[in-house]
Amino acid sequence: MDPLNSSSIPIMRSPIDMMQNGPNSDNLAAGAVQTHPIDRMQKAHAMNANASLDIDAIRRLYGSALAMRLTTERKLASNVGGRLPGMDANPDSQLMLDTLTGNDLN
């Protein structure tokens, strides 16, 4: 019997991220509950790495100033690279763009 694949007693292999999972996420009942359809849609949308901004929707809801600002921030972040101008940066790093798009959490 392999102790790593045993299903008798669950063993915590890594600490639980309370900020993302919540305080009661480590019990078996919480793991058995199905997620809400909206939750699944949001996670599927977040998994799309090339999810672009819906500029037209932002312009209609919040005005053209925010739409232009978000577009400009993304364009500048993709041109600058990983760090602020003047600092050494790994050319493959897209740290600023990842921070703006929320991909730095993955």
Backbone atoms as SQL, in Angstrom:
CREATE TABLE atoms (id INTEGER PRIMARY KEY, chain TEXT, resi INTEGER, resn TEXT, atom TEXT, x REAL, y REAL, z REAL);
INSERT INTO atoms VALUES
  (1, 'A', 1, 'MET', 'N', 0.845, -1.185, 0.000),
  (2, 'A', 1, 'MET', 'CA', 0.000, 0.000, 0.000),
  (3, 'A', 1, 'MET', 'C', 0.885, 1.242, 0.000),
  (4, 'A', 2, 'ASP', 'N', 0.664, 2.103, -0.964),
  (5, 'A', 2, 'ASP', 'CA', 1.443, 3.322, -1.098),
  (6, 'A', 2, 'ASP', 'C', 0.869, 4.404, -0.176),
  (7, 'A', 3, 'PRO', 'N', 1.651, 4.902, 0.788),
  (8, 'A', 3, 'PRO', 'CA', 1.104, 5.899, 1.722),
  (9, 'A', 3, 'PRO', 'C', 0.791, 7.236, 1.048),
  (10, 'A', 4, 'LEU', 'N', 1.425, 7.551, -0.079),
  (11, 'A', 4, 'LEU', 'CA', 1.152, 8.821, -0.739),
  (12, 'A', 4, 'LEU', 'C', -0.179, 8.815, -1.461),
  (13, 'A', 5, 'ASN', 'N', -0.614, 7.660, -1.957),
  (14, 'A', 5, 'ASN', 'CA', -1.859, 7.571, -2.705),
  (15, 'A', 5, 'ASN', 'C', -3.008, 7.021, -1.873),
  (16, 'A', 6, 'SER', 'N', -2.814, 6.872, -0.607),
  (17, 'A', 6, 'SER', 'CA', -3.855, 6.348, 0.259),
  (18, 'A', 6, 'SER', 'C', -4.984, 7.368, 0.402),
  (19, 'A', 7, 'SER', 'N', -6.211, 6.889, 0.376),
  (20, 'A', 7, 'SER', 'CA', -7.350, 7.796, 0.489),
  (21, 'A', 7, 'SER', 'C', -8.029, 7.692, 1.841),
  (22, 'A', 8, 'SER', 'N', -7.372, 7.108, 2.822),
  (23, 'A', 8, 'SER', 'CA', -8.017, 6.923, 4.113),
  (24, 'A', 8, 'SER', 'C', -8.062, 8.216, 4.928),
  (25, 'A', 9, 'ILE', 'N', -6.936, 8.879, 5.107),
  (26, 'A', 9, 'ILE', 'CA', -6.888, 10.100, 5.904),
  (27, 'A', 9, 'ILE', 'C', -6.213, 11.185, 5.066),
  (28, 'A', 10, 'PRO', 'N', -6.894, 12.322, 4.859),
  (29, 'A', 10, 'PRO', 'CA', -6.253, 13.389, 4.089),
  (30, 'A', 10, 'PRO', 'C', -5.109, 14.010, 4.879),
  (31, 'A', 11, 'ILE', 'N', -4.028, 14.297, 4.176),
  (32, 'A', 11, 'ILE', 'CA', -2.844, 14.887, 4.794),
  (33, 'A', 11, 'ILE', 'C', -2.587, 16.235, 4.139),
  (34, 'A', 12, 'MET', 'N', -2.354, 17.241, 4.968),
  (35, 'A', 12, 'MET', 'CA', -2.065, 18.563, 4.431),
  (36, 'A', 12, 'MET', 'C', -0.622, 18.580, 3.944),
  (37, 'A', 13, 'ARG', 'N', -0.428, 18.780, 2.655),
  (38, 'A', 13, 'ARG', 'CA', 0.902, 18.755, 2.060),
  (39, 'A', 13, 'ARG', 'C', 1.502, 20.152, 1.930),
  (40, 'A', 14, 'SER', 'N', 0.686, 21.175, 1.944),
  (41, 'A', 14, 'SER', 'CA', 1.181, 22.547, 1.865),
  (42, 'A', 14, 'SER', 'C', 0.221, 23.431, 2.652),
  (43, 'A', 15, 'PRO', 'N', 0.683, 24.587, 3.084),
  (44, 'A', 15, 'PRO', 'CA', -0.211, 25.474, 3.837),
  (45, 'A', 15, 'PRO', 'C', -1.365, 25.971, 2.968),
  (46, 'A', 16, 'ILE', 'N', -2.458, 26.261, 3.602),
  (47, 'A', 16, 'ILE', 'CA', -3.660, 26.699, 2.906),
  (48, 'A', 16, 'ILE', 'C', -3.624, 28.220, 2.763),
  (49, 'A', 17, 'ASP', 'N', -3.927, 28.692, 1.581),
  (50, 'A', 17, 'ASP', 'CA', -3.957, 30.128, 1.316),
  (51, 'A', 17, 'ASP', 'C', -5.310, 30.669, 1.774),
  (52, 'A', 18, 'MET', 'N', -5.338, 31.250, 2.945),
  (53, 'A', 18, 'MET', 'CA', -6.589, 31.712, 3.537),
  (54, 'A', 18, 'MET', 'C', -7.190, 32.890, 2.771),
  (55, 'A', 19, 'MET', 'N', -6.355, 33.701, 2.131),
  (56, 'A', 19, 'MET', 'CA', -6.876, 34.867, 1.423),
  (57, 'A', 19, 'MET', 'C', -7.653, 34.473, 0.167),
  (58, 'A', 20, 'GLN', 'N', -7.234, 33.415, -0.517),
  (59, 'A', 20, 'GLN', 'CA', -7.924, 33.013, -1.729),
  (60, 'A', 20, 'GLN', 'C', -9.011, 31.983, -1.462),
  (61, 'A', 21, 'ASN', 'N', -8.762, 31.063, -0.541),
  (62, 'A', 21, 'ASN', 'CA', -9.672, 29.943, -0.346),
  (63, 'A', 21, 'ASN', 'C', -10.676, 30.148, 0.777),
  (64, 'A', 22, 'GLY', 'N', -10.383, 31.003, 1.711),
  (65, 'A', 22, 'GLY', 'CA', -11.290, 31.228, 2.823),
  (66, 'A', 22, 'GLY', 'C', -10.912, 30.399, 4.038),
  (67, 'A', 23, 'PRO', 'N', -11.452, 30.733, 5.191),
  (68, 'A', 23, 'PRO', 'CA', -11.046, 30.065, 6.426),
  (69, 'A', 23, 'PRO', 'C', -11.558, 28.630, 6.554),
  (70, 'A', 24, 'ASN', 'N', -12.610, 28.262, 5.850),
  (71, 'A', 24, 'ASN', 'CA', -13.177, 26.931, 6.021),
  (72, 'A', 24, 'ASN', 'C', -13.030, 26.094, 4.755),
  (73, 'A', 25, 'SER', 'N', -11.992, 26.360, 3.976),
  (74, 'A', 25, 'SER', 'CA', -11.858, 25.680, 2.692),
  (75, 'A', 25, 'SER', 'C', -11.118, 24.359, 2.778),
  (76, 'A', 26, 'ASP', 'N', -10.534, 24.040, 3.929),
  (77, 'A', 26, 'ASP', 'CA', -9.727, 22.833, 4.003),
  (78, 'A', 26, 'ASP', 'C', -10.520, 21.609, 4.454),
  (79, 'A', 27, 'ASN', 'N', -11.818, 21.743, 4.721),
  (80, 'A', 27, 'ASN', 'CA', -12.573, 20.567, 5.128),
  (81, 'A', 27, 'ASN', 'C', -13.148, 19.859, 3.903),
  (82, 'A', 28, 'LEU', 'N', -13.549, 18.610, 4.070),
  (83, 'A', 28, 'LEU', 'CA', -14.019, 17.805, 2.946),
  (84, 'A', 28, 'LEU', 'C', -15.376, 18.266, 2.435),
  (85, 'A', 29, 'ALA', 'N', -16.206, 18.804, 3.305),
  (86, 'A', 29, 'ALA', 'CA', -17.527, 19.263, 2.871),
  (87, 'A', 29, 'ALA', 'C', -17.398, 20.452, 1.917),
  (88, 'A', 30, 'ALA', 'N', -16.480, 21.352, 2.201),
  (89, 'A', 30, 'ALA', 'CA', -16.282, 22.504, 1.323),
  (90, 'A', 30, 'ALA', 'C', -15.709, 22.072, -0.022),
  (91, 'A', 31, 'GLY', 'N', -14.902, 21.016, -0.018),
  (92, 'A', 31, 'GLY', 'CA', -14.338, 20.518, -1.262),
  (93, 'A', 31, 'GLY', 'C', -15.357, 19.812, -2.131),
  (94, 'A', 32, 'ALA', 'N', -16.425, 19.307, -1.536),
  (95, 'A', 32, 'ALA', 'CA', -17.429, 18.564, -2.285),
  (96, 'A', 32, 'ALA', 'C', -18.493, 19.466, -2.906),
  (97, 'A', 33, 'VAL', 'N', -18.577, 20.707, -2.462),
  (98, 'A', 33, 'VAL', 'CA', -19.598, 21.619, -2.964),
  (99, 'A', 33, 'VAL', 'C', -19.225, 22.070, -4.375),
  (100, 'A', 34, 'GLN', 'N', -20.204, 22.037, -5.269),
  (101, 'A', 34, 'GLN', 'CA', -19.957, 22.495, -6.626),
  (102, 'A', 34, 'GLN', 'C', -19.867, 24.020, -6.648),
  (103, 'A', 35, 'THR', 'N', -19.072, 24.509, -7.574),
  (104, 'A', 35, 'THR', 'CA', -18.946, 25.957, -7.684),
  (105, 'A', 35, 'THR', 'C', -20.131, 26.526, -8.455),
  (106, 'A', 36, 'HIS', 'N', -20.395, 27.772, -8.217),
  (107, 'A', 36, 'HIS', 'CA', -21.497, 28.466, -8.871),
  (108, 'A', 36, 'HIS', 'C', -21.166, 28.667, -10.349),
  (109, 'A', 37, 'PRO', 'N', -22.152, 28.640, -11.235),
  (110, 'A', 37, 'PRO', 'CA', -21.861, 28.825, -12.661),
  (111, 'A', 37, 'PRO', 'C', -21.165, 30.151, -12.982),
  (112, 'A', 38, 'ILE', 'N', -21.504, 31.204, -12.260),
  (113, 'A', 38, 'ILE', 'CA', -20.833, 32.487, -12.491),
  (114, 'A', 38, 'ILE', 'C', -19.366, 32.387, -12.095),
  (115, 'A', 39, 'ASP', 'N', -19.084, 31.675, -11.010),
  (116, 'A', 39, 'ASP', 'CA', -17.706, 31.451, -10.586),
  (117, 'A', 39, 'ASP', 'C', -16.916, 30.741, -11.675),
  (118, 'A', 40, 'ARG', 'N', -17.511, 29.715, -12.267),
  (119, 'A', 40, 'ARG', 'CA', -16.842, 28.973, -13.340),
  (120, 'A', 40, 'ARG', 'C', -16.607, 29.866, -14.552),
  (121, 'A', 41, 'MET', 'N', -17.584, 30.723, -14.880),
  (122, 'A', 41, 'MET', 'CA', -17.414, 31.628, -16.019),
  (123, 'A', 41, 'MET', 'C', -16.293, 32.635, -15.757),
  (124, 'A', 42, 'GLN', 'N', -16.224, 33.162, -14.532),
  (125, 'A', 42, 'GLN', 'CA', -15.184, 34.125, -14.206),
  (126, 'A', 42, 'GLN', 'C', -13.808, 33.478, -14.244),
  (127, 'A', 43, 'LYS', 'N', -13.690, 32.256, -13.737),
  (128, 'A', 43, 'LYS', 'CA', -12.404, 31.568, -13.767),
  (129, 'A', 43, 'LYS', 'C', -11.995, 31.232, -15.191),
  (130, 'A', 44, 'ALA', 'N', -12.951, 30.848, -16.027),
  (131, 'A', 44, 'ALA', 'CA', -12.636, 30.545, -17.423),
  (132, 'A', 44, 'ALA', 'C', -12.188, 31.813, -18.145),
  (133, 'A', 45, 'HIS', 'N', -12.825, 32.922, -17.840),
  (134, 'A', 45, 'HIS', 'CA', -12.427, 34.191, -18.463),
  (135, 'A', 45, 'HIS', 'C', -11.051, 34.629, -17.970),
  (136, 'A', 46, 'ALA', 'N', -10.776, 34.392, -16.688),
  (137, 'A', 46, 'ALA', 'CA', -9.481, 34.773, -16.129),
  (138, 'A', 46, 'ALA', 'C', -8.366, 33.901, -16.679),
  (139, 'A', 47, 'MET', 'N', -8.671, 32.673, -17.050),
  (140, 'A', 47, 'MET', 'CA', -7.658, 31.777, -17.596),
  (141, 'A', 47, 'MET', 'C', -7.241, 32.191, -19.008),
  (142, 'A', 48, 'ASN', 'N', -8.075, 32.958, -19.668),
  (143, 'A', 48, 'ASN', 'CA', -7.754, 33.411, -21.010),
  (144, 'A', 48, 'ASN', 'C', -6.641, 34.452, -20.908),
  (145, 'A', 49, 'ALA', 'N', -5.436, 34.061, -21.266),
  (146, 'A', 49, 'ALA', 'CA', -4.281, 34.949, -21.105),
  (147, 'A', 49, 'ALA', 'C', -4.345, 36.149, -22.038),
  (148, 'A', 50, 'ASN', 'N', -5.004, 36.005, -23.154),
  (149, 'A', 50, 'ASN', 'CA', -5.069, 37.097, -24.112),
  (150, 'A', 50, 'ASN', 'C', -6.359, 37.889, -23.977),
  (151, 'A', 51, 'ALA', 'N', -6.936, 37.860, -22.796),
  (152, 'A', 51, 'ALA', 'CA', -8.187, 38.593, -22.596),
  (153, 'A', 51, 'ALA', 'C', -7.911, 40.086, -22.708),
  (154, 'A', 52, 'SER', 'N', -8.435, 40.669, -23.725),
  (155, 'A', 52, 'SER', 'CA', -8.210, 42.088, -23.933),
  (156, 'A', 52, 'SER', 'C', -9.322, 42.877, -23.244),
  (157, 'A', 53, 'LEU', 'N', -9.060, 44.133, -23.061),
  (158, 'A', 53, 'LEU', 'CA', -10.063, 45.000, -22.467),
  (159, 'A', 53, 'LEU', 'C', -11.197, 45.213, -23.453),
  (160, 'A', 54, 'ASP', 'N', -12.398, 45.263, -22.955),
  (161, 'A', 54, 'ASP', 'CA', -13.533, 45.622, -23.796),
  (162, 'A', 54, 'ASP', 'C', -13.649, 47.143, -23.723),
  (163, 'A', 55, 'ILE', 'N', -12.883, 47.797, -24.561),
  (164, 'A', 55, 'ILE', 'CA', -12.757, 49.253, -24.516),
  (165, 'A', 55, 'ILE', 'C', -14.098, 49.937, -24.748),
  (166, 'A', 56, 'ASP', 'N', -14.902, 49.390, -25.657),
  (167, 'A', 56, 'ASP', 'CA', -16.202, 50.012, -25.927),
  (168, 'A', 56, 'ASP', 'C', -17.110, 49.977, -24.700),
  (169, 'A', 57, 'ALA', 'N', -17.120, 48.851, -23.990),
  (170, 'A', 57, 'ALA', 'CA', -17.947, 48.740, -22.790),
  (171, 'A', 57, 'ALA', 'C', -17.437, 49.680, -21.696),
  (172, 'A', 58, 'ILE', 'N', -16.123, 49.769, -21.549),
  (173, 'A', 58, 'ILE', 'CA', -15.552, 50.681, -20.548),
  (174, 'A', 58, 'ILE', 'C', -15.871, 52.124, -20.904),
  (175, 'A', 59, 'ARG', 'N', -15.801, 52.450, -22.190),
  (176, 'A', 59, 'ARG', 'CA', -16.102, 53.814, -22.625),
  (177, 'A', 59, 'ARG', 'C', -17.556, 54.164, -22.345),
  (178, 'A', 60, 'ARG', 'N', -18.464, 53.214, -22.588),
  (179, 'A', 60, 'ARG', 'CA', -19.885, 53.477, -22.333),
  (180, 'A', 60, 'ARG', 'C', -20.183, 53.604, -20.847),
  (181, 'A', 61, 'LEU', 'N', -19.549, 52.757, -20.030),
  (182, 'A', 61, 'LEU', 'CA', -19.841, 52.757, -18.593),
  (183, 'A', 61, 'LEU', 'C', -19.150, 53.881, -17.836),
  (184, 'A', 62, 'TYR', 'N', -17.851, 54.079, -18.116),
  (185, 'A', 62, 'TYR', 'CA', -17.052, 54.973, -17.286),
  (186, 'A', 62, 'TYR', 'C', -16.554, 56.213, -18.003),
  (187, 'A', 63, 'GLY', 'N', -16.771, 56.303, -19.311),
  (188, 'A', 63, 'GLY', 'CA', -16.330, 57.472, -20.047),
  (189, 'A', 63, 'GLY', 'C', -15.052, 57.218, -20.825),
  (190, 'A', 64, 'SER', 'N', -14.780, 58.098, -21.745),
  (191, 'A', 64, 'SER', 'CA', -13.641, 57.891, -22.639),
  (192, 'A', 64, 'SER', 'C', -12.303, 58.117, -21.940),
  (193, 'A', 65, 'ALA', 'N', -12.271, 58.903, -20.885),
  (194, 'A', 65, 'ALA', 'CA', -11.003, 59.174, -20.206),
  (195, 'A', 65, 'ALA', 'C', -10.415, 57.889, -19.623),
  (196, 'A', 66, 'LEU', 'N', -11.231, 57.070, -18.971),
  (197, 'A', 66, 'LEU', 'CA', -10.724, 55.825, -18.398),
  (198, 'A', 66, 'LEU', 'C', -10.301, 54.857, -19.496),
  (199, 'A', 67, 'ALA', 'N', -11.070, 54.786, -20.565),
  (200, 'A', 67, 'ALA', 'CA', -10.712, 53.893, -21.664),
  (201, 'A', 67, 'ALA', 'C', -9.362, 54.282, -22.267),
  (202, 'A', 68, 'MET', 'N', -9.159, 55.575, -22.467),
  (203, 'A', 68, 'MET', 'CA', -7.873, 56.033, -23.020),
  (204, 'A', 68, 'MET', 'C', -6.738, 55.782, -22.034),
  (205, 'A', 69, 'ARG', 'N', -6.999, 55.991, -20.747),
  (206, 'A', 69, 'ARG', 'CA', -5.956, 55.775, -19.744),
  (207, 'A', 69, 'ARG', 'C', -5.542, 54.315, -19.678),
  (208, 'A', 70, 'LEU', 'N', -6.514, 53.397, -19.674),
  (209, 'A', 70, 'LEU', 'CA', -6.189, 51.976, -19.614),
  (210, 'A', 70, 'LEU', 'C', -5.433, 51.522, -20.859),
  (211, 'A', 71, 'THR', 'N', -5.858, 52.010, -22.010),
  (212, 'A', 71, 'THR', 'CA', -5.168, 51.652, -23.247),
  (213, 'A', 71, 'THR', 'C', -3.740, 52.173, -23.241),
  (214, 'A', 72, 'THR', 'N', -3.553, 53.414, -22.795),
  (215, 'A', 72, 'THR', 'CA', -2.223, 54.010, -22.746),
  (216, 'A', 72, 'THR', 'C', -1.335, 53.285, -21.749),
  (217, 'A', 73, 'GLU', 'N', -1.875, 52.931, -20.577),
  (218, 'A', 73, 'GLU', 'CA', -1.091, 52.212, -19.575),
  (219, 'A', 73, 'GLU', 'C', -0.616, 50.869, -20.110),
  (220, 'A', 74, 'ARG', 'N', -1.498, 50.146, -20.773),
  (221, 'A', 74, 'ARG', 'CA', -1.105, 48.845, -21.320),
  (222, 'A', 74, 'ARG', 'C', -0.063, 48.995, -22.428),
  (223, 'A', 75, 'LYS', 'N', -0.238, 49.994, -23.277),
  (224, 'A', 75, 'LYS', 'CA', 0.714, 50.196, -24.371),
  (225, 'A', 75, 'LYS', 'C', 2.089, 50.556, -23.817),
  (226, 'A', 76, 'LEU', 'N', 2.137, 51.465, -22.837),
  (227, 'A', 76, 'LEU', 'CA', 3.416, 51.858, -22.248),
  (228, 'A', 76, 'LEU', 'C', 4.058, 50.702, -21.487),
  (229, 'A', 77, 'ALA', 'N', 3.257, 49.931, -20.778),
  (230, 'A', 77, 'ALA', 'CA', 3.801, 48.804, -20.020),
  (231, 'A', 77, 'ALA', 'C', 4.369, 47.741, -20.947),
  (232, 'A', 78, 'SER', 'N', 3.752, 47.527, -22.082),
  (233, 'A', 78, 'SER', 'CA', 4.281, 46.521, -23.009),
  (234, 'A', 78, 'SER', 'C', 5.552, 47.025, -23.698),
  (235, 'A', 79, 'ASN', 'N', 5.701, 48.344, -23.865),
  (236, 'A', 79, 'ASN', 'CA', 6.907, 48.894, -24.477),
  (237, 'A', 79, 'ASN', 'C', 8.071, 48.962, -23.505),
  (238, 'A', 80, 'VAL', 'N', 7.798, 49.250, -22.249),
  (239, 'A', 80, 'VAL', 'CA', 8.859, 49.440, -21.260),
  (240, 'A', 80, 'VAL', 'C', 9.539, 48.123, -20.936),
  (241, 'A', 81, 'GLY', 'N', 8.786, 47.071, -20.765),
  (242, 'A', 81, 'GLY', 'CA', 9.368, 45.797, -20.381),
  (243, 'A', 81, 'GLY', 'C', 9.126, 45.530, -18.909),
  (244, 'A', 82, 'GLY', 'N', 10.106, 44.934, -18.258),
  (245, 'A', 82, 'GLY', 'CA', 9.919, 44.443, -16.906),
  (246, 'A', 82, 'GLY', 'C', 10.000, 45.485, -15.819),
  (247, 'A', 83, 'ARG', 'N', 10.852, 46.475, -15.984),
  (248, 'A', 83, 'ARG', 'CA', 11.046, 47.441, -14.905),
  (249, 'A', 83, 'ARG', 'C', 10.882, 48.859, -15.424),
  (250, 'A', 84, 'LEU', 'N', 11.074, 49.799, -14.532),
  (251, 'A', 84, 'LEU', 'CA', 10.989, 51.196, -14.921),
  (252, 'A', 84, 'LEU', 'C', 12.134, 51.563, -15.857),
  (253, 'A', 85, 'PRO', 'N', 11.966, 52.587, -16.662),
  (254, 'A', 85, 'PRO', 'CA', 13.043, 52.989, -17.579),
  (255, 'A', 85, 'PRO', 'C', 14.322, 53.340, -16.815),
  (256, 'A', 86, 'GLY', 'N', 15.454, 52.935, -17.366),
  (257, 'A', 86, 'GLY', 'CA', 16.732, 53.219, -16.733),
  (258, 'A', 86, 'GLY', 'C', 17.227, 52.103, -15.839),
  (259, 'A', 87, 'MET', 'N', 16.363, 51.187, -15.474),
  (260, 'A', 87, 'MET', 'CA', 16.767, 50.066, -14.629),
  (261, 'A', 87, 'MET', 'C', 16.995, 48.850, -15.515),
  (262, 'A', 88, 'ASP', 'N', 17.941, 48.019, -15.101),
  (263, 'A', 88, 'ASP', 'CA', 18.195, 46.801, -15.871),
  (264, 'A', 88, 'ASP', 'C', 17.002, 45.876, -15.754),
  (265, 'A', 89, 'ALA', 'N', 16.609, 45.307, -16.883),
  (266, 'A', 89, 'ALA', 'CA', 15.461, 44.414, -16.897),
  (267, 'A', 89, 'ALA', 'C', 15.760, 43.234, -17.795),
  (268, 'A', 90, 'ASN', 'N', 15.226, 42.122, -17.413),
  (269, 'A', 90, 'ASN', 'CA', 15.294, 40.943, -18.255),
  (270, 'A', 90, 'ASN', 'C', 14.391, 41.202, -19.452),
  (271, 'A', 91, 'PRO', 'N', 14.878, 41.057, -20.687),
  (272, 'A', 91, 'PRO', 'CA', 14.039, 41.384, -21.840),
  (273, 'A', 91, 'PRO', 'C', 12.776, 40.524, -21.932),
  (274, 'A', 92, 'ASP', 'N', 12.802, 39.331, -21.359),
  (275, 'A', 92, 'ASP', 'CA', 11.622, 38.469, -21.414),
  (276, 'A', 92, 'ASP', 'C', 10.585, 38.847, -20.355),
  (277, 'A', 93, 'SER', 'N', 10.968, 39.663, -19.404),
  (278, 'A', 93, 'SER', 'CA', 10.072, 40.011, -18.312),
  (279, 'A', 93, 'SER', 'C', 9.034, 41.030, -18.764),
  (280, 'A', 94, 'GLN', 'N', 7.795, 40.769, -18.436),
  (281, 'A', 94, 'GLN', 'CA', 6.697, 41.696, -18.702),
  (282, 'A', 94, 'GLN', 'C', 6.014, 42.022, -17.375),
  (283, 'A', 95, 'LEU', 'N', 6.811, 42.362, -16.387),
  (284, 'A', 95, 'LEU', 'CA', 6.313, 42.551, -15.031),
  (285, 'A', 95, 'LEU', 'C', 5.253, 43.637, -14.944),
  (286, 'A', 96, 'MET', 'N', 5.477, 44.770, -15.571),
  (287, 'A', 96, 'MET', 'CA', 4.500, 45.863, -15.495),
  (288, 'A', 96, 'MET', 'C', 3.196, 45.486, -16.185),
  (289, 'A', 97, 'LEU', 'N', 3.294, 44.854, -17.353),
  (290, 'A', 97, 'LEU', 'CA', 2.091, 44.450, -18.071),
  (291, 'A', 97, 'LEU', 'C', 1.348, 43.367, -17.305),
  (292, 'A', 98, 'ASP', 'N', 2.088, 42.418, -16.720),
  (293, 'A', 98, 'ASP', 'CA', 1.452, 41.370, -15.922),
  (294, 'A', 98, 'ASP', 'C', 0.745, 41.957, -14.708),
  (295, 'A', 99, 'THR', 'N', 1.330, 42.983, -14.112),
  (296, 'A', 99, 'THR', 'CA', 0.700, 43.628, -12.964),
  (297, 'A', 99, 'THR', 'C', -0.581, 44.348, -13.372),
  (298, 'A', 100, 'LEU', 'N', -0.550, 45.020, -14.508),
  (299, 'A', 100, 'LEU', 'CA', -1.755, 45.717, -14.983),
  (300, 'A', 100, 'LEU', 'C', -2.880, 44.762, -15.354),
  (301, 'A', 101, 'THR', 'N', -2.529, 43.633, -15.960),
  (302, 'A', 101, 'THR', 'CA', -3.548, 42.690, -16.415),
  (303, 'A', 101, 'THR', 'C', -3.967, 41.716, -15.323),
  (304, 'A', 102, 'GLY', 'N', -3.224, 41.661, -14.219),
  (305, 'A', 102, 'GLY', 'CA', -3.559, 40.748, -13.144),
  (306, 'A', 102, 'GLY', 'C', -2.931, 39.388, -13.297),
  (307, 'A', 103, 'ASN', 'N', -2.028, 39.213, -14.250),
  (308, 'A', 103, 'ASN', 'CA', -1.365, 37.920, -14.443),
  (309, 'A', 103, 'ASN', 'C', -0.225, 37.698, -13.479),
  (310, 'A', 104, 'ASP', 'N', 0.112, 38.683, -12.650),
  (311, 'A', 104, 'ASP', 'CA', 1.195, 38.502, -11.697),
  (312, 'A', 104, 'ASP', 'C', 0.789, 37.579, -10.550),
  (313, 'A', 105, 'LEU', 'N', -0.471, 37.314, -10.389),
  (314, 'A', 105, 'LEU', 'CA', -0.933, 36.448, -9.316),
  (315, 'A', 105, 'LEU', 'C', -0.872, 34.979, -9.692),
  (316, 'A', 106, 'ASN', 'N', -0.691, 34.687, -10.952),
  (317, 'A', 106, 'ASN', 'CA', -0.657, 33.282, -11.399),
  (318, 'A', 106, 'ASN', 'C', 0.701, 32.681, -11.244);
